């Protein structure tokens, strides 16, 4: 749901910021007892052009995506305080995703928007990495997050699927989502990055999320560095078994799929090496996403 503040003003998403949510909760007063979920929206605007971004724009977009977790956590804390923590109200992230300046009529960069406005936009590897960082935060907030709905599905905004007439291709966002499917129905585990370089804002270069089922352990990693690769060791203890991995990357983070090259950015096998008796080791190229599934010996 969107509203215009005034003609020509930038679009503001209802439920987008903390002040709006707080005002809503205060206005509801004792009627808050009738609420089961509070809807919030979070679009990622701050990343410069959709494809011709610079290093600063690359990292700003990823930082904005990481920040969605903090927005969810702040909203949950506000609701807990409003109810005295006596009644759980879920946080429903009704809409989230990248909204590039070329696909909206007002933007802070002065970038011309496309006319007519169809809300179609490029979908690059950078966007796939962004959604992966957000998903890691959603896993950490799974006790308070009721739902998280990507906007949209086909052709507009951060679409997993694009079409042209009867022709279809999959975007990096689709592949990033598909690489997270082993986490569905699993039990979330804490995944701490204990060493390695940091980004300019102090965040670890590598983002990690992990979950477990009776089929084994799954770990999803994002190397956020734009130009440098890294080695990651996954400490699992002497569990034995086997590991398989898939990676999503490309020559440049602004790479995208299209009719001319529908598989330019697509998942590929990744080598996983045993690291003694205590874990596994993978080499991550720059701007890459990897999912590693480690099956115990009994499941092989």
Secondary structure, DSSP 8 states (H G I E B T S, - for coil): -EEESSTT--EEETT-SHHHHHHHHHHHGGGGGG-SEEEEEEEE--SSSSSS--HHHHHHHHHHHHHHHHHHHHHHHHHHHHTTTSS--EEEEEEEEE--GGGSS--TT-----SS-------BHHHHHHHHHHHHHHHHTTTTEEEEEES-SBSSSS-SEEEETTEEEE-HHHHHHHTTGGGTTSEEE-----SS-B-TTS-BSEEEEEEEETTEEEEEEEE--SS--EEEEEE--S---EEEEEEE--SSTT-B--SS-TTSS--EEE--EE-TTSEEEEEE-SSEEEEEEEE-GGG-
